[in-house]
């Protein structure tokens, strides 16, 4: 097998990787994702607080 002739696929983000290898779960997650800036900010803040609480509980 000649590796120089093989075309390697390069992913620049985890989203690209997930979209290619896990299309169903990627699509489901994108539908659940908030669309407006305020809702996105709130959900990201909640995620951050949950991560902090988990670390403090350790």
ABEGO torsion letter per residue (X at the ends): XBAAABBBBBBABAAAAAAAABAAAAAAAAAABBABAAAAAAAAAAAAAAAAAAAAAX
